[in-house]
Amino acid sequence: MSDKVNFSSNNIDQNYSIEISEFEFGTGRIADIIRALKDYYGVESLENLTHSQKLDGLCKALQFTPSQLDRLIAQNSPVLRTIKGHAFERVFDEILKMNGYEVTEVGGDSGVDRIVNNKTLQLKTPNKAGTKENVVEYKTHKTHGAKSERESLDYYYSKEDFADYLVGLVSYEPFNILFIPREELPTISKDSSKIKSPFKVEWDSNPGLNSFKSIGIDNIVISEKIYKPAHGNELLPLSSRKLQLKSEIIIDVILNESNFRIWDMNMRGFAREMAFVEYLSSFGIRVFNPANCRKERADKADIALKSAQNGNFSFLQIKGITLDLDNFRGRESIVDVETQLSRGRVNDHPTQSRLYLETDFDYLIVCIDPCYSKLYSKEIGKPNCFDWEFYAIPNNVLERHPKYTRRIKSHQKIKYVELQRYRIDDTWINLWEKGAN
């Protein structure tokens, strides 16, 4: 059987669908998608394309419909959070540019995002958990390096390394932002040179409310047309509603190579689980939340399935592949799957190890997305393939860590041709209970 993710024509948004022939997406990273769109349409800049064309390029890379891509964003809070921050930067830039002011973008992971009138700025969006009524909360800690104060005080920014002003979004409707001078940012109790994160501030009575004059702007016109969504006429209606922004801004933020983490490190990962779950659903297989099926280490599995034979649960961990161009060696091509947690250390600590226990899941589900599928298929001489591929590797054949033998090895490497023995087929599909979720 084919393991292509088949979706009925009723799920395809005909209003947004543009006929696009096979793109050369390369590895499917956002830089490759941008290049493919430019090459296909013969343009030097994506600004020359409609947003429907841009959206189709993103959808094509994942073999998703616009509705699926919309749900991929709207239903995954880590994706929303990442887009939200970059979207505010774009809205801020557009407002200033429309008023004739020059905005300099500062790249990298520094304490500065923008420079306006020789003032350095760090732009922040509210932390939802700590924001209510007239109080807004912002997180200012570093996003790379130390992960907590417990690990290192380097988790916090030093005031001397931070921007002149924190520019914090309060709301889009009505449009309100705060300009907080660096000198007024609160510090942690252990070190007065380190900026507190998170911190709260009353925004409605704050002197920095909409104080553009703080950065040398005396008069400014804020046009809602820049950011306000047109409800009922959005390319990404769910995401637009969640972010309170036009779909065009969301699409442009994703299709920005400077924001590569949104797509390359965030959306593609969630797309794998979504594609696999919808694939199972197309057969009527019931998908369960592991937290509802067991108490211990439920978070170490992504989904659970119930046996059609005895009603027992099996736990599945869903992973993509780690791409290394050196792994492409014709029929000797290697598939590398990272089988470890994103945080922690390689040890046998009961709660802090990043290594999975051998009892954490019953199957490793390997999802190879269409772009990678095409590359691997080409290596072994298969016809042009641009589909999702799903594999179910039983836990008992996974390599164990050489030192911590009750834990799974950090990387599982297998030849692509040998991986085919684990390709999901009708026999595997029929193992599982079907019915409404």
Secondary structure, 3 states (H helix, E strand, C coil): CCCCCCCCHHHCCCCCCCCCCCCCCCCCCHHHHHHHHHHHHCCCCHHHCCHHHHHHHHHHHHCCCHHHHHHHHHCCHHHHHHHHHHHHHHHHHHHHHHCCCCCEECCCCCCCCEEECCEEEEEECCCHHHCECCEEEECCCCCCCCCCCCCCHHHCCEHHHCCCEEEEEEECCCCEEEEEEHHHCCECCCCCCEECCCEEEECCCCCCECCHHHHCCCCCCCCHHHCCCCCCCCCCHHHHHHHCCCHHHHHHHHCCHHHHHHHHHHHHHHHHHHHHHHHHHCCCECCECHHHCCCCCHHHCCEEEEECCCCCEEEEEEECCCCCHHHCCHHHCEEEEECECCCCECCCCCCCECECECCCCCEEEEEECHHHHHHHHHHCCCCCCCCCEEEEEEHHHCCECCCCCCEECCEEEEEHHHHHHHECCHHHHCCECECCC
